[in-house]
Structure formats: structure tokens, C-alpha cells
Amino acid sequence: MASANPSTALGGPAFLFGAHAPITEGELRAGLPSRSAVEKLVSRYFNSLDPSVYTLHYPTFHKQLNKHFQDPTTTCIVWLGLLYSILCLAMQSYNKIGDEPPEWKGRTLALASEYRLRTVQCLVTSDYTKSVDNTIETLTLYIHGEYSSRWDAEVGIWVVIGMIVRLAMRMGYHRDPKYFQNITPFQGEMRRRVWSFVRQADIMFSFQLALPHMIRVGDCDVDLPRNIFDDEFGPDSKELPAARPITEPTPLSYMLAKTELAFIFGEIVEQINSISGRTAPYDEVMKYDNKLRQVQASMAPHMKLRPLEECTHDPATLLVQRLHIDILYQKAMCVLHRRFLTRARQNPRYAHSRRSCVEASMEILRHQATLYRESQIGGRLRAMKWVLNSLTKHDLLLGAMIVCLDLHYDSMTDQQYDPYFWTSEQRADMFRALETTQKIWKESAEISMEAYKASNIIGVMLEKLKNQGRSPQPNNMEPRTTNEVFASFDDNMQPEHSAAMTLGMLSSGGLTPNTASLFNSTMPLTPGGNKYSNIDMNMGDAVGNTGMTPNFGMDSTNPLNINSAASPFSQVFGNMGSSQGMVDMPATLDWVSLTPFL
């Protein structure tokens, strides 16, 4: 099994685990490559359409770069860290796309790692806690470089994002600049861009690790950035130009469309995961459903997903942006409706939720198939294969597990559930989608630990679903707890398959807690001691949360001595000596056979 990360990647984020040997400012300035190399890499970065590009104003940065080369000794050390982070991202892009220039052939990953460490050294040397100009921008580009260098989820990334959030709030990024006269129009607009990036990162990475995001809806009041070009405003602008219509394409179109959806998604997660004891009534869930659909309907036409055959003249970057936006929309639908997936089988009032949740999951799997097919030789996205990052993989696994669960319950009996909710053609399409996604995961299992686990788990579930048939069971035999559900999967299964199933369905990295709630009737306490309610099998509106509950102990002991700290798959176990850290595992689980899947 290959390593889950490139050999040049650090064991964890350099900000947390790097060896920060003392270094002087002179050494940091001298560590830059030649001016021609720097200019080439800076140009590469700003033309890459990387999501982090929009947090910087290119005309202004270009002037600052020229000023630096005129007298490097006067350059602020934090700005030097910003430059190093840009060099890191540019080097990474060469490796991702596979167009390394001759002078850096075979060395781009090593150089990216070096520049990433230099970025951290600049931040530490300047004392990043003082949060001067460019500190937050440097941190955001740095963490983007860390995230882009890894194929699987890492808790360390989320920890650093938490630091960035707190420092940004300390500098007032969470308040809209229009309330402060000492902030110029240019500074205010760039702060809006940076804050939108920080808040999105907080929402997405927290969701990936099944933890509450740090920025709550009532904690900020920042407007969305304007739909304008960089050359329309600058540091000397007395006022900002009027925003162009959202239908007019600009470099910010993707950022604006994704930001609006991400913020709504954050509201949904915050609402359904509340531990205050109040759960949203179904009417409120439907309000969010309508809000999501309205946002999608009002989205700029050039950002809406269309069949590839209708997009013959569109660049690959735009095609990928459309796919990512639609995957986010479908994920929001899944999370909003999934707690009603089982409930819909008992009360037709929730049929809309079941249909919306499963159809959104199927659409996610179709997008995965499209990304895979078009990234092969001869495909339109062959240069964009790198876009399947850890966050996207998490969404794809969410879709796969929801489809698996719905098919599982359909296979249990014809009497208790509505056998006509899905047609036979639709069920066959679900099986085909799962077989395709399992094949895709299997192909990347050598470079990604989570892909390795996902391919095994989905394969086991497919095998069991095919063997289940449609034999009727008594109405009172429906599994309601994790033990009972996995007991229904355990017949004729190898111990290691049962272990893989349990691990996959209850881990946080890719397959649960997003789906764990569909099994559990009781969830453990969170690491902080707060109890999250979970879905029940009744028909009232007072349902609990969706399963996005932290079901592992972050700093717990590991009596099995399993070395898998970086993978959220393994963190399901928590503190095995404590009921608060232990999920509802089958009592007969073979822990030894589970080890190979961690």
C-alpha cells in the first residue's frame, strides 16, 4: 500500500509540526530564487485560476513585487512569506498538471515543500499573532498549499484553519468594512474576499471532520465581494465601482457562486446540528430546501451545469468549476434531507426528503463518473485530474453511502416499505452507480488510504446488497441501532469485511458521521461533553441532528497501538475505555481483523 501523501510532504502541517530552526531575516530574503524565476512563478500562479487567487489584487501585488526587487532589505517579512506561499502554489500546479518546465523537472514537489516551510518561517519570525497587514492572506495561501499537497483529510489542517479564523476575527475581518471609516474602499473589498475564503474553509473542513464550524451565522455581517475586475479599482480608489450584473462573467464569478452556496450550507449544518435542545420543524427544513433551489435557479447562466456536449468551446477550468458548484449544491441537499431518509418510509409526508436526498446523491456519483471519464487520455479534463481533492472525495463518499443505505432498506422487505417508490430501472441505475464509484476508488487505492478503504467498504456493501435479495422480514425486525444494522450485514461475511463495514460506516473522514445517524438511535457524547441528539424512528417533527456529531476523541488513547493519526477513518474509536468516546459497535466485532483497514 503506497503512502497517502507525496514523499516530499511533511508528516503534518509545517505550521504545527515543522522543525522551526532559528533563521534570520537575511537568510529568508536570500532564499528566494532569481528574479526571472520568481516572476515566472508569480505569473503562473495568477493565471492558474486557483481559488485562492482572488484573495489577492494582482496589479497591487505586481507593484509590490517590483518594489521588493528594487530594495529587498526594506521588504516586510510577512509580505515575503506571502511571496513564498505563491511560489509554493505555483510549483504545486506544475506537478498537478504535469507540465513541469525543464529547469525544475522532477523537483517541483520538493521545491514546493521548501517554499512552504519558508512561508512558515516568515510567519514565525514576524510573530504572526501580532497580525499585521498580509498576515491573514499569507496564512490562507499557506494552508491552501498544505491542503493541496495531500490526498486525504488531516486534522492538522482543520486546527490551523481554526487559528486563522481567530486571528482574522481579532483583526476585524468578520465585520463589514463599511462600518469603519479608517478602512479604505480598496482595503474593505479585499478584506471581504479574504473573509469569504476563510469562512468557506471553516465550514468545509469542519464538516469534513464532523465538527461544528467556528464561525456562527450571528458572528459576522460581511457582505459578499463585488462582481468587478481587478483593474477597475486599486489602493487609490476613493470609492468602489458599481458591481457588474451577476450574469456578466468576471474572474470572481466562481468565487461568488460558490460562496453563496457555501454560506447557506453552513447555515443548514448549524441549524440541524444544534445541541440547544431545539430541533428545526419540517417546515423550516422545507424553507431551506426552497432557498437552495432559488439560489441554484438564480445562478449566473455561465456558472450553471450543462451537458458536456453543449460546452464544446468552454475551457476545462470552467467545466470543473461548474461541477464543483453543483456538487456543493447536491451535498447541501443531502445533508438537509438525510435525517428524513428512514422516516419517509413510515410517513409519506417526508417522501420529498427521501427522493431529494437520494437523487442528490446519485447526481454526485454521476459527477464523479464524469470527472473520472473526462480526466482520462483524450478527455476534456485530462489536465484537471488533480481536482479530486480530499474535500471532493468526502462529498463523493457521502453520496455513495446514502445510496447504499437506501438500497439496503429496500432490500430488507417488500411488505414494510413501499416497493414502488423507485422503479426497477432506478434501482438498477443505483447499483450501476455504486459499481462505477467502487471501481474509481479502487484505481486510486495505491496513492490514497481513504480511497483504499472506500473501495473495500463499498465493495463489501455491494456484495451484501446483491446477496440480500428481497426476502421478506417481520415488520418488527427493522434494525434500529448500529448493532442491529451491522448484524443484518454480518451473515456469511468474512470478519475483515465486517470490520471494514463497521469502520467505514462509523468513521468521520469519508463515510460517516455523515451517514452514521441513519443507523444509530443513540450517539455518544462529543469530546467536549455536549450530547448531540440523533434521529429516531418516530414520525414527529422533533427530529435530532443528521449524524454530524463528533464520535471520536481527538486526544484519546489507542489501546490497539494503531498508527493512523492522520486518517479520520481511524478516529472513530476514540477512548475505548470510555463510553463517551466509544461508538455503538457490535459487541462481537473482531478488533484484530479490523486493524488492516485503519
N, C-alpha and C positions, 0 to 999 in steps of 0.2 A: 504493500500500500504506500503510495507516494505521499510526501508531505503535503499538508493542506495549504501551505504557503510557499512562495518562491524561496529558494535557498538564501537569497540576499535579504529577505525580510527579517526584521528583528523579532525576538520572541514575544514581544508585546509592544505597545506604543512606546516610541522613544521618549515621549514626554514623561512616561511613568517608569520605564524600566531601562532606559538608555544609560550608559555609563557617562555621566556628565563630568568628564575630567576638566580641571580648570583650563580656561583658554582666554587669551587676551583679545581685545577688540582688533588689534593689529593683525593677529592670526586669522580672525574671521574675515577681515577685509581682503587679506592676501589669498584666502581660499577660493575666491571666485575664479572662474575660467577667464579666458581672454575676452576682450570687449566684443569681438566678432562672434564668439561662441555664445556669449550672453544675449546679444541682440537676436541671434538666430533662434535661441530657445524661447525668448520672450515673445517673438513673433509667432512661433509655433503654438505657444500656449494661448495667445489671444485669438488665434484662428482655429482653435480646436473645438469651439462651442462646448467646452466643458461647463457644467452647471455653475461652477464657482467663478467663472469669468465675469459674470455680471455683478459681482460684488466689488469690482474694480473699474475705474474710469480710465480707459486706455489713453486718451490724449493727455490726461494729467500724469499718469504713470510714466508715459514716454518722456515727458519733460523732466520728471524727477530722475529718470534713468540717465538722461544726458547730463543733468546737473551732478549726478554722482560721479560720472567719469571725468568731469572737469576737475573735481577735487574730492576723491574718495574719503579723505580724512574727516570731512565735515558731515558725512552721511550718518544719519541716526541709525543706531544698531538695530532698532526694531524694524525699520524700513529695509535694512539689509536682510533680516530674517524673512521679510515678505518676498524679497527677490529670490532668496534661496528656495522658498516654497514654490515659486513659479518655475524655477529651474527643475525642481523635483517632478512636478506635474508634467512638464514638457518631456522630460526623459521617460516618464512612465507611458506617455502617449505613444512614443516611438515603439516601445516594446509591445504595447497592446495592439497596435495596428499592424506592426510587423514591417515598418519602413525605415528601419534604423539607417542613418547615414553612415558612410564608410568610416568617418573619424571616430564614431562611437559604436561601431559594430560589435555586438556581443557584450557591451559594457553598460548599456543604458540602465538596467536594473541596479547594478552596483553603484552607478553614479547617482541614481535617484535616491538610493538609500543613504549615500553620503550627504547629499544636499538636504535630505530630510533631517538628518542628525544635526547638520549645521543650523537649520532653522530652529531646532530646539535649543541649541547652544546660544543663539542670538536672543531667544526669548528669556532664557535663564539669566544670561549675562545682563540683560536690561532690566531684570526684575519685572516680569510680566504682571505681577499683582498690582503694580502701580498704574497699569492700564493707560498708557499714553496713546497718542494718535498711531494708528496702524496696528495696535496690539490685537484687537479682535479680528481684523482682516487677516493678519498673519496666522492666528490660531485657526481660523476657519479653513484657510488653504492648507495648513499643516495637517489638520485632522482629515481633510478630504484626501490628501496624499496617503495617509495611513490606511484609510478605508479602501482606497482604490488599489492598494498593494496586496490586499487579502481577499481570498475567495470565500471564506467562511466568517460567520459572526464572531465578534470578540467583545467581551465585557469591557475591556480596557478602552475601546473606542467610545463606548457609552459613558464611561467615567470621565474621560477628557471632555466630552461634549457637555457634561454637567458643569465642569469648571468654566467652560466658555460661556455657558448660559449665565452663570453667576457674575462673571466679570463683565459681560455685556450689560446686565441689569445694573451693575454698580456704576457703569458709565452712562446709564440712562437710555440705552438703546430701546428699552421696552416702552418708552413714552414717545408719542409722535412729536417730531421736532417743531411743529408749528406752535407749540406751547412755549418755546424758549427762544427769546429774541437774540441770544448770543450765538445761535447756530445759524449759519448762512444757508440759503436755499440749496446750494450745491452739497454742503455737508449733510443737510437734512435728507436729501434724496438718496445719497449714498448710504446713509445710516438705515434708511428703510429697506434698501436692497440687502444689506448685511443682516438685518434683523429677520427678514423673511427667510434667508438661508439658515440662520441659527435656529429659528423656531421649527422649520421643517425638519432639520436634523434631530432636534429634541423629540419631536413627535414620532418620526420614523424609527429611530434607533431604540427608543423606549418601547415602542410596540414590538419590535423585533425580539426584545429580551423579556417581553411580557411584564413590563414595569410601568408604573404611571409616569407620564411625561412631566417635566418640571415646570413648564410654563403653562399655567392655567388660563382659561379664557378671560377671567377677570383681572389678570395680572398685567395686561398690556393693552394699548389703544393705538397701535401704529397702523397708519394707512398703508395700503399696497403701493408699491412704486408706480410711477407713471409710465405709460407706454410711449417712450420717447427715445431718440437716438442719442448716443454719447456726444456727438459733435454739435448738438443743439444747446448744450449748457456746459458750464465749467465753473471753476473756483471764483471767477469774477462776475458771475451772473447775479444780477440784482433780484431776479425772480425766475421761477421755472417756466418753461414754455408750456402751453396747454397740452394736455395729454392727447395723443392721436387716438382715433377710434380703435377699439379693441380688435376690430376686423382688419385693421391695417397691419401687415406683418412688420415686426421690428425684431432686433436681437433679443428683446425681453419677452416676446410672445410666449415662449415655452415656460419661462420662469413664472409669469403672471398666471397662466392657466393652471400650472401645477400647484402654485402656492395657494390659490383659491380653493382647490380641491383638498389640499393637504390640511388647511386650517379647518375645513368642515369635518374632515376625517378626525382631526384632533378633538373637535367638539363632541363627535359621536363617541369616541373612545372614553373621553372624560365623563360623559353623561351615563353611559352604560356600565362603567366600572366604579361608580360612586360607592363608597363604603359608609355613607352617612345614614344608611337605612332606607333612604327613599329610592325607589326604582321607577323608571320612566313608564308611564302608561303607554299602551299600544298606540294611542292617538298621537303621542309625541314621537314615537318611532316613525309613524307614517309621515309626520311633518318633515323629519329629516330625509325620509325617502323622497318626498316631493322636492325638497331643497336640492338634493343631489341631482335629481333628474332635470330640474330647472337650470342648474349650473352647466350640466352637460349640453343641454339644448341651446343655451345662450353662448356657448364657447365659440371663439373665433373660427370661422369655416376652415381656415388653413391649418388649424390645430386639431380638427376632428378626424377620427379614424375613418379611412376609406379602404376599399379593397385595393390590393397592390396593383392589380391590372389597370386600375384607374389612375395610378400615380406614376406613370412611366417617366415623367420629367422631374419628379420630385427627388431631391438629394436624399441619400441614405440617412443622414443625421435627422432630417425632418421626419422620415418614416419611423425611426426609432423613438423620437420624441412623442409622436402620436401614440405609439404603442405603450410607452411608459405612462402617459396621461390616462389612457383607457384602463390599463392595469390598476392604477391607483383608484380610479372610479369603481371598477369592479370589486376591488378589495374593500372599499368603504361599504359597498352593498352587502358583501359577505359578512362583515363584522356587525353591521347594523341589524341584519335579519337572522343570524345563525342561531341565536338563543331560542328562536321560534321554530327551528327546523323539526325538532321532535314533537313539539306542541301542536304543530299543524296536522299531525296525524290523528289527533284526538278532537280537534276543533277546527272546522272549515274556515273560521274567521281568520286564521293565520296561514291559509293556503298561499296568499300572496307572498308571505315571507319565505316560505319553503321554495316556491318557484323562483323568486328573485335571488335567493341565496345560491341555489344550485345552478341556475342559469348564469349567474355572475362567475361562479367557479368554473363552469365549462368554458366560458369566454376567456378566462385567464389561461386555461390549458390550451385553448386554440392559439392564443398569443405566443405561448411557449413553443408550440409546434411551428408557428410561423417564423419566430426568431431563430429556431434551430435550422429549419429548412433553408431559409434565405441567407444564413451565415455560412453555408457550405460553398465549396468551389462552384463558381458560376451563379451564385445567389446575389441578390441586390444588396445584402447586408454583410457580405463576406468580410469587409473591413471593419465591421462593428460587432464582431463576435464577443468582444470584451464587455459589452453592455450587460451581460448576465452577471450582475454583481450579487453580493450577499443579500442585500435588501430585496432585489427582484426574485432571487431564489426562494426567499422566505414567503413571498406572495404566491409563487407557483406551488409551493408545498401546501399552503393554506387551501388553495383551490382543489388540489388533489385529495386532501383528507376529507373535505366536505363531500365531494362526490363519492368517495369510498363509504363514508358513513351513511349517506342516503341509500346507496345500493345495498349496504349491509342490512338496514332495517327493512328494505323492500324484499330482501331475500328470506326474511325470517318467516313470514306467513302471508297468505293471500286473504286471510279472514279478518285479521285485526286492522290492517292498513288498506287504503284504497288502491287496488291493483291497477286502476285505470288513470291514476294521476299522471304517470308517464306512459307514453306508448312504448311498444316493444322496440320500435326504431330508436326512440330516445334513449332507452336503457342500453341498447347495443352501442349507440354513439358514446355513452358514458364509459362503457368498457373499453372501447377503442381509444378514447382519450387517455384513459389511465394506462393502457398498454404503451401508448406512444410516450407519455411522460416518463414511465419507468425505463423505457429504452434510452431516452435522452439523458436521464440521470446516470444510468449505467455507463454511458460513454465518457462522462467526466468524473467517474469514481476514482480514477487514478490520481487526480490532482486536487480533489476536494473531499474532505472527510464527510461533510454533510451530504454531498451527492452520493457518496458510497453508502451511507446509512439510509438515505431516502430511497435509493434504488432497491435495496434489500427489503425495506419495510413495505413499500408499495407492491413489490413482487409477492411478498408473503400475503398481503391483503387480497391481491388479485387472485392468487391461488385458492385462498379460503372462500372468497366470494363465488368463484366458479364451482367449488365443491359443495357450497351450501344448498344450491338448487332452490326450490321453493316449497320445501316440506313444511306443512302447517304445524304450528305450535299452539298450545293453550294460550288464551288471552292473558293469563296471569303470569306468563313466563317471560315477559319482556324484560331485558336487562335494564337495571336502573342504577347500578353502581359500577365503578370501574372493575371490581372483582367479577361481577356477573357478566359484564360485556366481554371481558377477556376470557372468561370461562367458556363463553359461546364460541370463541375463536380457537380454543385450545385443543379441541378434539382432533386427533390424528396429526398434530403439528409437532415438528421437531422442537426440542427445548430451546435451541438457539433462535428459532423462528418466533416462538412465543416471546422470548426475551426481546427480540428486535421489535416486535409489535408493541410490547409494553413501553419500551423506551421511546419509540417514535411517537406514540400517541400521547405521551405524557411529558415530553421534553419541551423546552421553550424555544429552542433555536429555529426549528422549521416547521414542526408538525403540531405542537401544542405549546402553550396553553391555548392557542387559537381554537383547538378542537377538543381539548380535554373536558370542557364544560358540557359537551354533548354526551359525555359518558357519566361524569361524576354527579352524584347528588349531594356530596359533602366535600368541601375543599379544605385544605389545611390553612393555618394562619399564615400571613405574609411574614417575611423576615422581620418586619417591624412590629409584628404582633397584632395588626389590624385584620379582622376577619372579613373576607370578601364573600358575599352570598353567591350562590350558584343556581343554575337553572333547576327547576323541579319538573315534575311530570304532570302538574295540575293545569287547570285551564284559566286561572285568574290572570289579571294583568300585572300583578305584583311579582314580576319575574326578577331574578337576580342578574348577576353580570354574565358576560359572554365567555368566561373562562380565561380572560386576560389577567389572571391573577398570578402573582409570583409564587410558584410552587416549589421553590428551591431556596436553600440557604446560601447566601453569597460567600460567606466565610466558614462554611461548615466543615466538619471533619470528614474524612473519607476512609472508613474502615477497610474498604477494599483496596486501598492504595492505588487507585486508578489515576493514571496521569493523563488527564484530559481537561485541564483547567480552561483551555481556550474555547472549548466547544459547549454551547448551551445545551446540546443533547445530553451531556453527562450531568448537568447541574440539576436535573430532575430529582436526584436522590436526596439532596440536602443533608441534614443531620439525621442519620439513620437511627440515632438513639433518641430522637425527639419526635413526638407526634406532630409538632408544629412544622418540622422540616420534611416530613415523610409523606409522600402522596399515597393515595389509596391503591397500593399494589396488591396483586393477587398473593395470598398467603403462601401458595405453593411455588412461587417463582424461583427458578434456579438462578441464583445470583452469579454463580461461577460462569455459566454459559452466556450470561449477559455481557461479560467483560469484553469480548471481541468487538462489540458494536459501540463501545464508548469512545 
